Structure formats: structure tokens, C-alpha cells
Amino acid sequence: MASNTVIEYVMGELSNASRKYIVKLKLTVTEKMVNERPAPVARTVARHELTPMSGIVIEDDNYTLRYDFDGQQQQHSVRTQGGTLLAA
């Protein structure tokens, strides 16, 4: 089984009890390919990153990150530090 890595951009939400941000995310997606099928048989998000958005300053804190990927809502506990997403 071969794999392929692609980059996709999606909109998401960072929120906690006191803050909510709408953010643009850069997803690094791993696609699993079988034989010579033209479409992948499985896709998983290997990494998610915040993209720079002018005028938005995200406070360093713990958040819940939500976004849609392949028709399913994803939810992750994350922490931001200096505009970078880190595992919580």
C-alpha cells in the first residue's frame, strides 16, 4: 500500500470558556493508495497548523479545535503559544 501526502486548507474554530476564534487551518493529509486505484482508500490528518491571518491575535491558552474533514467533524484539545498550535 502506497501513501501520498497532500496539503488542504479548511476553516475551523478555536474556543474555550472565554474566547472563540474562527481560524484558517493548514492540514497535512496522508492518503493511502491501493494498487492502481485512482482515489485513495483512506485519508487521515497527520498535522494541523494555524495559518497567518492578518488582524487576528490569538491569546495563548488551552482551546478546543473543531473543523470538518471529509464530511466529519474533528475535535481536538490544543494549546496555543505564540500563534502556534500545540498538543494540549
C-alpha positions in Angstrom: 0.0 0.0 0.0 1.5 3.3 -1.0 0.8 6.7 0.6 0.7 10.2 -0.6 0.8 13.5 1.3 -1.3 16.5 0.3 -2.0 19.9 1.9 -5.5 21.2 2.3 -6.9 24.4 3.8 -10.1 24.5 5.9 -11.8 26.9 8.2 -12.1 25.9 11.9 -13.0 27.2 15.3 -10.8 27.6 18.4 -12.9 28.1 21.5 -12.8 27.9 25.3 -15.0 29.2 28.1 -14.0 32.9 27.4 -12.8 33.1 23.8 -13.8 32.0 20.3 -11.9 32.4 17.1 -12.6 31.5 13.5 -9.3 30.4 12.0 -7.9 29.1 8.8 -6.1 25.8 9.2 -3.4 24.1 7.0 -4.0 20.3 7.1 -1.3 17.8 6.1 -3.3 14.8 4.9 -1.9 11.3 4.4 -3.7 9.4 1.7 -3.4 5.6 1.5 -3.5 4.3 -2.1 -4.1 0.6 -3.1 -2.7 -0.8 -6.3 -3.7 1.4 -9.3 -6.9 2.8 -7.9 -7.3 6.4 -8.8 -8.7 7.5 -5.5 -7.3 7.0 -2.0 -8.9 4.3 0.2 -8.2 6.2 3.4 -7.3 9.7 4.4 -6.1 10.9 7.7 -4.9 14.2 9.1 -1.3 13.9 10.0 -0.9 17.5 11.2 -3.0 20.7 11.6 -1.5 24.2 11.8 -2.8 27.7 12.1 -2.2 29.9 9.0 -1.4 33.5 9.5 -4.5 35.7 9.3 -4.0 39.5 9.3 -5.6 41.3 12.1 -6.2 38.3 14.3 -4.2 37.8 17.5 -4.9 34.5 19.3 -4.3 34.6 23.0 -2.0 31.9 24.4 -4.4 29.4 26.2 -6.0 26.0 26.1 -8.7 25.5 23.4 -11.0 23.0 21.7 -10.2 23.0 18.0 -13.1 22.0 15.7 -13.2 21.6 11.9 -14.7 19.4 9.2 -12.6 16.9 7.3 -14.1 14.6 4.7 -17.6 15.3 6.0 -16.9 14.5 9.6 -16.4 17.0 12.5 -13.0 16.7 14.1 -12.4 17.9 17.6 -9.0 18.2 19.4 -7.8 19.6 22.7 -5.0 22.1 21.8 -2.9 24.8 23.3 -1.7 27.9 21.5 1.6 29.5 22.2 2.9 32.4 20.1 0.4 31.7 17.3 1.3 28.0 17.1 -1.0 25.1 17.8 0.5 22.6 20.3 -1.0 19.4 21.7 -2.8 20.0 25.0 
